[in-house]
Amino acid sequence: MSNCLLIIPIGLSAGSASFSGGLVYLADQRGLKADLFIPVLQNKGALRFTKTKPAMDVAELQYYMAHNKLSSALEKIITSYEEQKNETQLFVVLGLITNEQLPYTKMINQEIATALDAKILFVMADNDPDYEKMNTLVEIRREGDGGIRPEHIRRYHVVNAFAT
């Protein structure tokens, strides 16, 4: 059985794709069969970090949401995940980045985490290492993501220094 870790970016320049790719590389170097799964392709640059095919692109997700078919979108994501996990011991799942065009991504991240029984790791970039400020941002985001249950959170945050 594979472990699943959902990387949720806080902010547009969190560097979540690079961080996720680095995490997969590190796991591979430690002898763990790992791969990156992209439920919804928002950034084509993320494709360089994975051998698996994204479940869908942003336009397809927008279609599902416009037609009130969240369950169909989730079904497609889960089916794609199940088809691609094979012998993978660790699947790093790239969470969705919230922006004006996709205001519902927080809800979708929560649904993906629940459906895949994923542990959650928040990733952010910040030039100011004020840890109290970072904890506040994570708490706001955690509550905005539907009040993600603490048992699903592996760590509260990781600062991606390479994204700054």
PyMOL commands that set and color helices and strands:
alter all, ss='L'
color gray80, all
select helices_A, chain A and resi 16-29+44-49+58-66+70-84+105-115+131-144+150-152+161-163
alter helices_A, ss='H'
color red, helices_A
select strands_A, chain A and resi 3-10+34-37+40-41+56-57+90-94+119-124+153-159
alter strands_A, ss='S'
color yellow, strands_A
deselect
rebuild
show_as cartoon
